[in-house]
């Protein structure tokens, strides 16, 4: 008998024409002690599935059983950790854990209950912070409290609903390691919901995709036949990992493509439908004239740039001696751990932060303040919710092209909204658009300004993987046609390689500086599926992961160690061979 069994579980909300089918017949069998990762995208029904297993919502049809007994409501035997921490803000970390322990183990002595609390607080590494309230903890520490609280009730089944998605890469990696260590010691049955394929493979025994909704179903299970413990850097060399990763990503990519084709086949697009852009050969004439420049080689130059902030304990230098030259039309990715000053560099380039030392020159002119020639796309696009997509983009266009006629300005707005797939949603208000659609408007707005420099600060960081992949493709296509010079801050190694001509790796802060610069010698246009079949992609990936690992925990590695990481790629094949294999992979 399976430990957990789901048989044709369905769930929907609403009635009649307004009814939305979320789960369309879920079948799942999980063995006791198994670690299963379910990979899905926003809106695919992941949280509804977890809530049904937890007994927080009742399915419309089908049955869920644990050890053969039907799930009819919530139970402490099924612990849940959601993406949001849901901690009591007036209680300390240990008091938040004790609240659950005292409720479940009321019959035990006070000393026994306290021992439970202390055990699980120590297990997640928070003994030193046990008396702090949530407001005094970082996001990662708050999530550790939530994990400790769930574990302290000693559930038979631990349900993790994207518990790490809102965390930076370093904190996420640390908590991933802790989850695996706890699972290996406790041998609980675990269901992890995630949109991160690498996280799923690193942690799980089996990875199962959840197809995009409506009426989502589970796809084929992918067995993770990789020995434990699993090391991130070592996995990158493993052929089994590469094959498995490629297979899962290809399946998800195809599932997402099928969803888009299905939406396009509808006779009338939904309000949030993404419609393929018309094949116009080039940006409008007014745009091309505004972006022209005779400077090529040193179009952007950061000269010994530094940034110091005043603090109660004295001046704090966040970035020091940041020096970089960029050619016109180049795409550079900035990567590094949280707190290394990536966004600070971007803020200085945008003119939103004053430069403390050195200088930034763009197209022969020193940057001294904010201006429309530097367009910024943040994680949140900050649209005016009462304006339409067209009106949000037009606001900037009307100011940047004062000499253009109304028809020319309208052409620019419509061209870029069409290029990001919003041809049929131009007149929808921002409040009616999904997060992914809003970010498309933000990208269109930035490009429409004919910027000399495009600055992207984790533009897809708040989106699920499928939406992220779609918008990466959109960004690459629009960038290719406009050839705008761009800098993108990201935590995502794959994203950095896919987008960039060069990747600038920053050391840890304070006093962060450029640690290494990696040239990405891969032909364009780049297709994700093709890159996954190239050994060079994994060699670049290994160097970036090695760099990030070397600086983990504020380390100051020996230069010889960093050079050894770089030299691992010395035996790569020639660019000609690489182009041939890329064509074959496509």
Number of C-alpha atoms within 10 A of each C-alpha: 11 14 18 21 22 20 15 17 21 23 23 18 11 9 9 7 6 8 10 15 17 22 27 19 17 22 17 15 14 19 15 18 17 18 23 25 28 24 26 27 24 17 14 20 25 27 18 19 24 21 19 23 28 24 18 16 16 20 21 12 14 15 21 26 17 20 13 12 12 14 19 17 12 15 13 17 16 21 22 23 24 19 17 16 18 13 20 14 12 12 17 21 30 23 20 23 29 22 14 18 22 19 11 17 15 11 10 12 11 12 9 12 19 16 12 21 28 19 14 25 26 15 18 21 15 20 15 9 17 19 14 16 19 22 13 14 15 12 17 20 20 21 26 26 27 25 27 27 27 24 29 23 23 20 17 20 25 24 24 22 22 20 25 25 18 16 17 17 19 18 19 17 15 12 21 18 16 17 18 19 16 16 18 14 9 13 16 19 21 25 22 24 28 24 23 18 21 15 18 24 24 21 23 22 20 19 25 21 25 25 25 24 20 16 18 23 22 19 18 13 15 17 14 19 13 16 9 11 12 14 11 16 15 10 18 16 14 11 10 14 19 16 12 19 19 19 15 21 19 15 16 23 18 12 18 19 14 14 16 15 12 10 17 16 10 10 7 10 14 13 15 17 20 21 20 15 16 11 8 10 7 12 18 17 12 17 24 12 10 15 16 10 12 9 13 13 13 16 22 26 21 21 16 16 21 25 23 17 11 9 8 6 6 8 10 14 17 21 29 21 17 21 16 16 14 20 15 22 19 20 22 25 26 26 24 29 24 16 16 23 26 28 19 19 22 20 18 22 29 24 17 14 16 19 21 15 16 15 20 24 17 20 18 14 10 13 19 17 13 16 13 17 18 21 22 26 22 17 15 17 19 14 20 13 14 13 16 21 31 24 20 23 28 20 14 16 24 17 12 20 18 10 11 15 12 11 9 16 23 16 17 26 28 20 21 26 27 22 24 26 22 26 20 19 25 21 14 18 20 24 15 16 19 13 19 23 22 22 26 24 28 26 28 30 29 26 27 26 27 27 23 25 28 24 25 23 20 18 23 24 19 16 19 19 22 21 19 18 17 15 22 17 18 18 18 18 16 19 19 13 12 18 16 20 21 24 24 25 24 23 19 15 19 17 17 24 25 21 22 23 19 20 24 24 22 24 29 25 19 16 18 22 24 20 16 16 15 18 14 18 17 19 14 12 11 17 15 19 16 16 21 21 18 17 16 18 18 19 18 21 18 23 20 26 16 19 23 21 16 18 18 18 12 13 11 11 14 9 10 9 13 17 12 12 18 19 11 13 15 9 7 12 11 9 12 10 10 18 16 10 16 20 10 11 14 12
